[in-house]
Amino acid sequence: MRNRAVILKAAAFMLALITALTLLAACVENTEKAVSKIEIVDGSFKESYALDEKPDYTNAKILVTYADGTTKFVPVTPDMVSGLDTSASSVNATLTVTYQGVSTQFNYRVISAEGVRTSFRLNLASEGSGAQRTLTVSASGVEGVSAGVYAIAFNIAATGGATVPGEISMLYTGNWKITVARNSATSVRVVLYSSSGAEALSGDCKLVSLPVIVSGTTGTVSIQSASISDGLEDFTVPTASISLI
């Protein structure tokens, strides 16, 4: 019995030793060598992006050169990239890829026929079915406007089988006011603004709601001629639309 106990203890010791050596070897293998430089592989990023285009990292890679002269290709993940922003038009933007503390840069541009220089967006959502719908206009990207948003103006236009009666309700609960003017039978102009001139829009939020009548099989409601003001400058906001089926 004593010999058996000794054998079991020895076997347990050997197993623990093998496990420790295996873990040590894994740690040594996973230790990253010092990086000398990194280079972005051609085709990893686009030279021109459309406004609001979502970057695709599927084929993005960098060539890593280590201090000992060896190299390897490493996939680029979003957390390695800074400065890639398609929310505003730009003719000369720069993104930075960083790996193991070493960085490299790539120049790109964001194309928009409207010359958008803000992250602010107006969004449309529809509730209900049949002829009577309720349309909601909301704001996003508000925090990207560093000086704050103090006024918003836009047209709501209906085409196809859709019409907008014009009874627009304010949803935003801040100290803001609204004015509505009808442009035509199918379009209304909405202006929202800080009543005191000092209260900026408080984050992403719902702005207004309105009824929409769909008399045909389909219709489309669009936001057009939209802009915002930060109190000093006016900024063009992209158009948006929603199909009502």
N, C-alpha and C positions, 0 to 999 in steps of 0.2 A: 504493500500500500504506500510505503514511504517513497519507493522508487517511482511509483506512478505519479505521486504528487510532484516529485521533482521534475519529471518529464513534462507534466502539464504546465508547471511554472516556466520551464525553459521554452516551451512552445508559445506560451503567452508573451514571454519577453521577446522572442524572435518576431512574432506577429506585430507587436508594438513598434519594434525597431524598423521593420520593413515599411510599416505605415508612415512612420516619421520620416524615413528616407524618401519615400514616394512624395510626400507633401513638400519636403525640402526641394526635391528636384523640380516639382511643379512650380514652386515659387521662383526658383532660379530661371526656369524657362519663360515664366511670365514677366520677369523683370525687363522693362523696356530699355533698350539701349539709348544712349544719348543721341538726340536728333540734331543733325547739322543744318538741314534745310528741307523745305517742302515745296512742291510745284503742283499747280493745278493741271490735271490732264485735260488736253483739248477735248471739247465737247461736254465737259462736266456741267457748265452753266451756259445759258443763252446770252448772246450779246444784246438782244432786244426782247423785252417782255411786254406783254399787253397790260393795260391797267387792270389791277386786281387779279392778275394771273397767279395761280398757285405754283410755286417752284417745284420742280420734279427732281428728286435726288437719286432716282433709280440708277443712273449711269455716272453719277458724280464720284470722282476719285482724285486722290493726290498721290504723287510719287514722293515717298519719304526717303531721304538720304541720311544715313547715320554717320556718326563721327568716325567709325571704322571703315567707311567707304561703301558699306553694303546698302542696298536699296530694297524697297518693297512698295507695292501698291496698297493703299488703304482706302476703303469706301468712305465717302463724306456723309456725315449725318447732320441733321438740322442743328443740333447743339454745338457743332463745330463752326457754324457760320453766323456771322453778324453783319448787319448792314444791308441785307437783301430785303428790300421793301418795295413792293409793287403798288402801294396804295396812293402814290402820287407820281405825276409825270416827271421825268428827269432825262436830260440828254447826256449826263455824265455822273452816274452814281458809282459807288465803289463798295464791294462786299469784301469781307475778310474771312479767311479760313485759318483756324488755329488748331494745331495738333502738338501735344506734348510741350506746350509753351512756345512753339515756333509758329509764326504767321506768314501768310502771303496774301496778296490782294488780286482782285479781278474787277475790271471796269465793265459796266453794263448800262443800258438805258431803258426807261419805261415809256412806252408810246401811248399817247392818248390824244384823240382829235380835239378834246375839250380843254386841254391844258390844265388838268387837275393838279392842284398843289396841296391837297389836304387829305387826311385819312377819313374825314367825316363822310358818312354815307346815309342816304335815306332809303328805307326798306318798306316793301309793301307786303301785307298778308291779308288773306280773305277768310271769312268765316261764313258758314251757312251754305245752302244749296238752293237750286231752283232759281226763280226770277229775282228774289230778294237776297242780297248779300250785304255783309258789313265789312268794310275795308279799313284796315289799320295802317297808319304811317308811323314808323318808328325811326329812331336815330341810333347809329352805331359809329364807333371810331371817335367818339367825342373827346376822350382823354388824349387823343393824338393832336388835338388843337391846343398848343401850349398856352396861348393867350386867352383861351376860353371862347365859347360860342354865345353871342348875345343877340343874334337875330338869324332867322331862317326864312327863306322865301322860295316858293316853288309853285308850279302849275300842276294840277291834276287833270289829265285829259283822258277821255274815254273814246274808244273806236269800236268798230264792229257792232255787235248787238248790245253794248254796254252804254249806260248813261249815268251821270252823277247828278242827283237832284240839287245838291249844294248845301244841305243841312249838315254842317261839319261841327263835331263836338270836340272840345279840348280834353285831352287825356292827361297831359302833363300837369303835375300838381304844384309846380313852383310858381313864383310871382311873375308870371308871363301873361301876355295878352295875345289875342288873335284877331286878325281882320281877314275877311273873305270877300272877294269880288268876282263876279262872273265875267269871264272873257267871251264866252260864246255858249251855245246850247250844250256843248260837249266838253267845256273846259272851265275850271275855276282857278283863281289865283289866291294862294294862301300865304299870309305873312304872320310869323310868330316872332315875338320880341320881348325882351326883358322890360317890364313896365317901369322899373326904376332906372334902367340903363346900367345897373351895376351888378345884377345877378346873372352869372353865367349858367348855361345849361348844366344840370347836375348829372353827368354820366350818361351812359346809354339808356334810352328810355322810349316809351311810347309817347307819341306827340298828339295825334288826332285820330278820330274815326269818322266814317261817313257811310251812308247807305249807297249801294250801287244796284242799279236795276239791269238785269240781263234779259232783254226781250227776245234775242235770237238764241241760236244754239251755242254760240261762243261770243266772247267780247274781250277786249283788252283795256286795262287801265294803266296809264303811265305817269311817272313823275318827270316833268320837263322843266327847262329853264330854271334849275335849282341853284341856289347860292347860299352862303352863310357869311356872317360878319363877326370878326373878333373884336370889333370896336375901333379898329384902325384900318383893316383891309377887308375886302370882299374876296371870297374864294368860290370858284365854280365847283359844283357838286355833280357827279355823274348822274345820268338818267337812270331810271329803274322802271320796270314794267312787270305786270302780272297778267296771265291769261286766265279768264274765267270760263270754265267749260260747264 
